[in-house]
Amino acid sequence: MIKLLRLDDRMIHGQISTKWSRVLSVDRIIVINDDAAANELVKRSLMMAAPATCKVAIKSVRDSVELLKNPKAKEHDILLIVANPADLLTVVNQVEGIQKVNIGNFGLLEKSGNVKRKRYNEYFWYSEDEAEIYRQIVEKGLECTIQVIPDDVPSPLSNILKKEKGS
């Protein structure tokens, strides 16, 4: 069962290892990212940051979707992590059984190349194009929240999209 799909551009780090994996009681973490899957150094770094309490896989988007379509995936409690909104949308569109989407840390820099981002809070920045992706995800009827750590009060993603549309 997929417990949570999280957008976090840092992928695996202390908040994942010490908070989210425990609160969710997951036995598997799947990092879904083409660049990380193709880079042995990044893979090793992520594995070092991973909690010892669960198995971790770092896979491309395509391989992750195939893995999650396997009926055996339902036998595990899984945390999925993506590093960008485009991959988030792909996973939401192609993987069944996702109930909750969480945005933790994304776009902390106001600008990334030529992309101008607006600040929602200290941990979440988004561009116009990214806001459109988030709208598509919210329209699917999934529970979508912004929440850095489990102790934080979750904020519905739809709230910022309403403000964005109204401004």
Summary of the structure (lengths in Angstrom):
residues: 167
radius of gyration: 15.2
end to end distance: 38.3
largest distance: 45.7
contacts: 513
relative contact order: 0.18
helix: 42%
strand: 28%
